[in-house]
Every structure is written in C-alpha cells, then in structure tokens.
C-alpha cells in the first residue's frame, strides 16, 4: 500500500516552475525519447546534426568523430564557421554559453544563417549539455581558439581564449550522465552505421570516425551519394535487384530532393527516408509522395502500353512490393513530429514528391522498356500471389471455424474462463512437456497448446505456405483472431500468449521461430504486448533441505556464490534436458504459477532494427547469420551447440 498522502490543499505554492535546463533533467524522455540506448545515442545525433547543418549550407566539408577507449566519451568536430563567442545582447553572456545553457536558443529560427537545417527548436545542444556529466566546447574562429567547460548543463569555467588557431570550426566533447542513463557506453557499430549513412547523403562530405575502443579509423566519402547508398542497402538485405537498374532523380529547385530507387525480390517495400539530413524512420509526407508517385508512374505505363494482366487486379501494394529506395529532401520550414524527428509532417511535400517522381519515372520506363516490363511482371506476380494467399486464408478460416470451441484442435487443453483479459495460453514444446503443463496449470484461466517439433520458418515462407502448415493453422485457430486481412484483435481469446520452450539451444530456436511468426504475421499482438516468453529453470540446486532453481549458467553461479563454501561444494545440481523431465508440481512452482514465475514481455523498441535482425537471423542470407555469430561470439562465455 502506498505511503503517499495526497495534498488536499492545492494552491499557488504547489506549482513548480523549473528554470534553465532543469526541465530536461527532470523529464529527459520529452526531449530525447527515453533514457535507454536510443536516447543515449540521440545525444550524439543532436551534436552531429549541428555539424551536418554546416555541411548542408556549404560552410563545412569535414566532420570528425572520436570515441574514447572506454566508449563513454565522444568528440564531434567540424570545419564550419564555429559557434559565435561574442556577447549576446539579451543574455549578456557569450553566444556559445547561451546556446549550451538556454532552451530554444540558436541560429536556425530564420533563414539568415541556415537555408536548410535539421535543428529547428534550438534545444539540441542545450539538452546534450544538460544530460552530460561533463562537456567541453572548443571553437575556432577569427584566427583564435576558445574553450569552455560544463557539468550537467552548468558552466564550470568562463569562456577562455586559448590562443591563435588556423581555420574555423566547432568541437564538442561530452560524457553522458550516469545519473540519467542506465548505460553510458556508446555502441561503435551503431555510430559507424549512422556516420556512413550521413556521408552517403552528402556527396563529397568527408567523415572520419576514430574508434579508440578498437584502435581503428574509418573514412567515409562517397561521390555518387544515394546511388551507392541504395546498392549498399540491397546488398545488406541480401536481395537481388529486378532487371538490375537504379532510377536516380535529383531536383535542384526548392524544396530540393534526391532519390535512388529500384525493385528487388523482397516481399515488402523498404524505404529509407531523410529530411534535411535527418533520418525519418516513421516516414511522413515525403514517403507518402514517393509511394503515390511510383504507383502512378507504373499504372500510367501499364495503361498506355496495354499491359494490364487479365483475370486479376493489380493493387497499389502489388506495385510497391519489392520497392527499395533511399529518399532525401531539403525544405525551408520542415515540420517534424516531436523533438526526436522520426516523422516529417509538411503536407505540401506529398504532392511535391509525388509529382516529381511520376513525371520522371514514367518517361524513364518509356526509354527503358525492358526494365519497365520487368517491373510490371513483378507487380502482376505479386497480385496473383496475394489473390492465392487470400483464397488460402479464407479456406482455412472456413475449415477451422475459430469462433466455435467445439472445432478447436483436440490437443488444446482449454481454460474454463471465457474472459480474454484473464485467460492465458501456454504454447508448449512437445507432448511430454504439454502433459506436465496440463496437470500443473490453473484450469480456470490457463490453457495449454503443445506443438510438435520445430514450426515453419515464416521468414522464408510466404503466407500461402503459412496457412497450410498444420502447427501454425492450429495456433491461429486457437487464438481466434484470424490472420492476414481477416485479422481482428477483438476476437483474440487470450490476452497473455506465453511461449514456453526448453531452456536450451533447441528450445531457444523454437521460441525464435514462433516469435518470427508472431512478428511477421500477427504483428499487432507483439506491438500490443500480448506475447511473452516463459522462463523455465535449466537447473535444480539442492542445498541441504532447500531447493533453488537457476534459469541459466550465470544464474546458477550467482546462487552458488551466495552460499557458504561448504554448502556450495555439497550442493546437488541437476540439469534438466527439457520441460518434460519436470514434474507437474515443479513446473507449476517454477513456471506456471503467477506468484512465483518469471515472464518476459516481448515488445518492439525499434521497428527498423527489429526488422533487420529478424531478416538477418531468419532470412535466406546465410552470410548475415555468420556475421552475427562472429560479431556476437565474444559476448558468450560458452556456446551450446
């Protein structure tokens, strides 16, 4: 029970007025999206984007990023104009100090200093300063070098003139505050990926990344820009380009636009979009325009050349299947959704991009009929596959009649409750484990569905194969919510879907196959937080008369370390080969009972990263899996193969 007592007298003295950068430290998520790894790296993107803004406007050509050996400190430097250091007329402090300590201060609120800019709100640098345990700003301009130190948003030294300097530019070094972030180590691979993408976006820009954690230096400079970027994206995703072509478009008038586009053998579209050099992972109006313009160009070409396939209707989604593109736009007054700038909201951009794409892509097709016919044939194939999948799903739906309990799979041990909000479904590996789970469950609220062997890898199979797979169709029948276009969340029969597999490598593989199925074909269940992982023990540890349970080797070592040396040496340790070896009572006590079990809820924190990982680990490209194993091997003390 809470010990807090509400204040019944609510008066003016109860109103808090946060000053300076206090709001940032009190509510960091409002400014950087969260205090997890994404929020931590967002600090880097804020400072980096300031340097890129100098590049966009023609004042800088080189950006250098240096990561400390401990990966906790990072320095970003450019050869731009350098932040002003003269006294600000209103604050009576140096402009550098004003920018780094005052929210909504900066040179980007008008077009006098920056024609195009990703930093719009004047909060980026000051937010980074507020959330850093230390920050050092160095400015080179007017033949002199200046520096000033800060701690948690407050200056610890006045602005100092260091001496003469050649050239101009700004250097920011900072360390994230461990009081704010749970983890303050930057990820070199993540930094490298973003820096490389920035170099692709700005032809001729030279970016140098010095990774002192490994002693390596990477130099990124690309003269062909988005053309090279698109080829890299296709290669990374292990795809093959349709007719092996790249359509390139560059618009020089305002708003500026650059696009590289092709089709691949992928079964979905993949677009990487940017606005004023900022990645927009959630898309926005510029992406909508790209999709609309592409569909219009293909349809116009089909109609003018009488290429409409007989017997089927080619929908917009069929034309966009396999569409892979990199889109970059620059506009004078960008409107982003939130400070983290994940989505572009300018309504005029949809029409601008759509018209630009449609007006140039259709003539390109007319000049390259072989390429155009390959794209049309690909869209027709997608339309036929979609029609076949829809028919297959309808057939499965008719046969299973998911709304009637009498027609549910016989191996299901259903619960008595008909209230989804209190009902749980355990998806259990094997009939043996299913038998123990059925005996140990709470029959009123817990249902058990045993699965035999490893289910289909749905990352390498289309929906038409999924809907005729016995194990997966049984699972869909039990869930009751349908699949594909027939999916209805309101019909879900259980609000906790718990994947329960053995705590070994085979069990982890089966769990991964099931997670892939949920993510690719029942995505709303994952996004809604309905999917969980059960955490059965791998070890039973008997110490005297006490029985303890360990989930893995690390947990076992921790338990033994907590015992005295004599007890630990005499401990009787049993390793379970599978859930089927556990009695019903043991399974109930460790894994089924809400009072004593541990569940992991499956959530998506980063859509793009999740898509990439699933594709790498479960897709057809074995090289991607090999790279993952090699890169992750050093993180594992022992690999169970």
Steps between C-alpha positions, in 0.01 A plus 500: 500500500636846413616723786443817296220723623339733246520870579141617539596870499606566141616865477741721306795398719458143373580604143860418400678731256810328359775736389782476248569139405321349802205380282740292289649318800156454658335366183773393254266273303308806380812620318685184392224236502630300800806419709573165334763432232294691241487808722871474580597496134252777424741731685761425234255556217408845637861623499578321173202660328628845596823422313303355207294823485828685435568251218151533350537876477846488344711609798666165590648208309649279773349349816711298744360277776724342764379238750703456822660166591235440767222590250358747754637826360454627145627799302336650190692759300436688175678762289196730478474863606523430874231592754508878571680596821420871519264631771131444436309831528215356711665242725822706543691172478711356217284359218664157548392490866153625410453222243625227737304609807174642365212307346371635168809700415690470172556637153240294317177684569539705181661440161773759547767255619363159391294449184440132584528359849412188697522685832181703528414541865824635645508233770742234367833631631357618831325164555827314440673736744230449764528120479882484500718449806762711322515694175784694339425742217786624280449764231741616232412825324646839413851354530456404868404193703258514795379239746252464785422209734160393634358248747136387488401808301683759710825672400792413731741745335454828318560515126879495460712624211759222446709662229536529123339239276500413131170461321161492669255251647339358813600203715268355768622232741258351752425208730141394568386529862476164680239656732267526200590201281510138617782436252746766382712300253454594136476223239782533241310296239194722535709817471681364194173414325349846551821684404525294183140583408568873552791480256277332241241777539745783439711438191861606554473530880796336677416336834776353714410261783778420746394203713749487786326194649650295217771737381341521154434801277228510235480763227169543315473701179269417209492692174191317364291558814162326503581275203773334706281504811217313328738231375634459854147468644411228248822313569451522879150356472623215279269590212522500121394800293227451240656548153811632680426874472500814716269790420656827620327835539644831617290813536698824549216749556338547841412275666808304393473126453722202422380145440648163407245228430472143376301178552641184660380146570388603852137430589447844658606857429805654667547878499765695688400863514671815623393861543771768520750223570296353788389135484120469511445133597123550530480654154266791444360703216813470282475119515128511422581711195765255385258209525221687321729623220648155444158332478373769262799463267469120481123511446528763226763291323283187526196681360684674215662172390195280570688281750223452756504122578174314436299343778656693790506854635841647570470702822732775623652260754587258215685774312689601816599144591878485478531878460832600658600865515705764676330841507651825623320837501602849610236760582502846651253447782488129590233390747607193693289292736666558839854593601636159392391581141387149404235617252465790254160671510518774233177442298634666182782246469267216401394677180848633422666160524213314327506737200878492471515120508204436267613760243849347467451130574244441221728652230784289640285190448418608143871535427581166667218259400688187615526640854138620495367161389697327778343734758150443360552122495615514862185692601279249317673212678443672836131549416456130416680395819282735706185358346619143568586585860163661558323192364715272717431705813128498425507122458681452831258736673202305367644166607611597848196708602705666771203647679371159610675319781379163373714540189824591680797260464463190718846536652400832655425485874283811518428704811157536657492879487355674195639841602807574280643755744559233766575205270850374416617268223825307551650392166706203617777307327410130467228269626703392805539855630139564402390214727681645803369848421141374472524336843669796668293785354214697649216353292283806550726752322788307338479317165772272361581443130782249433691537173689215338857576389623818339238709324539648152752783456255764381777745404577271206140405416212696353155525656370231263735248665425626850126445470539134403753417774329273758669634815455866407139465382421324830658792685300756296182301568565500873575874509172579326617832354562378144797588279578730207212717384261304726689596818274646773664580834162514673458123439823406680405236759799545735674821601819324611668281239794330671763316295631224727795300366797317646777719645758365250612592147226291332238663719637846419484415128134395523419815697672708230299329225177576686603861564576538129151374416336739746712794381446443126139381492337606828693822560223680698529232769867585549447876481214470748710314757299175488801273435723374783791261549478253788822459700527137614803399707794316345635380835366370828740567791447314828692660786425307817124498538454802273422473127602787273443547127736660245393625157848473345870453578546859615203473736635168632841654571336792680294267720805290593703814573234606751546174696787439736789295356401182681138509388594587143743210479239257631219631281319245282452652152264352242490627139165453331514375142153633440171607653377139469744396775329729750208376704170684480560646848851620408378658177215671683728635773770633268327594177119501511397655832467882463618538861839335443571499124698745286369618162671717240268724301590530131492859374635687195718795601648569154298391196788531251752320718249222577426452131873484420579249776210269407599518135867432578442211741206327332527603134661317209835681519734267693775762489294735719465228765870422479587867557266514799654188657854626448421847634316361803736212580712710733193576714445130577716311748364169375290413197260207527504333159 
